[in-house]
Amino acid sequence: MKNIHKLLAAALTGTLIISSIAGCTESSETEQSATDTQVTEATEETDTTDTTQESTEATIRPKREGHYTFQTHVHPSKLEEIMGPEAIQAYDNMIDAVLAGEDYFEVADEETYGWVIGQFAYTCFPVIDDYIESGYAEGFSNGRGKITYLIEKEELQQKIADFEDEIVQILNDNLEDDYSDFEKALALYMYMARNYTYDYNLLEHSSEMTVSAYQTLTDKSGICQGLSSLYSFLLLEAGVDATVMSGCSLSNGGGHRWSYVKINGNYYHIDPTFALDSNDSMEYFMMTDDKRLEEDFEPTEGHVTIQYGAGEHVERIASDDTYSPLWTGYFIDLDHDNKKVIYLGFDENNEFSELEFDYGALE
């Protein structure tokens, strides 16, 4: 096929994303957790031509009308493990209060309030996180926590409505109603790769600007913090357990974030940032701890992220390498009916050709 030679050349000359992005900042989502800390990230950009985009888009099958709806309460299982059920209930109460335009929400105690309002789990409802902040001075009293709005409530309600509509549209445009968790993860990974760009200006000025999943969705560009949060949120909305992992580069110490996803009972590292401008490479999809380490990040140094700098130390538990054949491949199509991923890669004769990965038995 016409793009084999182009992709082979890309693979041999090393113009893939591995050389374009080495890490991201660990900056704040809002003013309440702003930090002056910044880390260095390589800024060499990958050359991606229109012909590659045309050839890959031609393989996408027409989608049926979907039936995904917005889920108001979504949160990763890791969040409950780290913070406990009372904090999860407080998150849900706060979300419901914001949606109702209220100034207070029910919360068990002051400590839980401090965690919830100060460390909002931005994979739970990103748009809300961007437009509220803590009211610590008068924040908790008699089982109620205060919400401080950064914009007019009416304006926030419109932003929430628009946000919900766009999330639902993305899910229905990219997912079939009967997709498995693996298929959802792959389809949304390719959606991110093909529709978002890396924002080098935001990286440079991240301590001064909003960095979030909502900002990334609105701008269709971002850095690792927003890209991983948005990808994980989309997965949660689609019914897939996902959170965000943070860690530092072994080579330069730069901070980075990626998604940490549970599929078929196993955890995997998925890095949507490194999917950008990658000629549909699947190198950073369904990675094990060893693969993540090979790509410069030690999982034992990673933490499941709640907000800036918070979270639980994670042991090496992503060990399933079932999907490793995909790491050297370039996505062509997802054959849902036959449970196969069609991709370009090197066969047993070391020839670059069209291959199939049968995932049917893994479902």
Secondary structure, 3 states (H helix, E strand, C coil): CCCHHHHHHHHHHCCCHHHCCCCCCCCCCCHHHCCCCCCCCCCCCCCCCHHHHHHHHCCCCCCCCCCCCCCCCCCCHHHHHHHCHHHHHHHHHHHHHHHCCCCEEECCCHHHHHHHHHCCCCCCCHHHHHCEECCHHHCEECCEEECEECCCHHHHHHHHHHHHHHHHHHHHHHCCCCCCHHHHHHHHHHHHHHHCEECHHHHHCCCCCCCCHHHHHHHCEECHHHHHHHHHHHHHHCCCEEEEEEEEECCCCCEEEEEEEEECCEEEEECCHHHCCCCCECCCCCECHHHHHHCCECHHHCEEECCCCCEEECCCCCCCCCCHHHHHCEEEEEECCCCEEEEEEECCCCCEEEEEEECHHHC
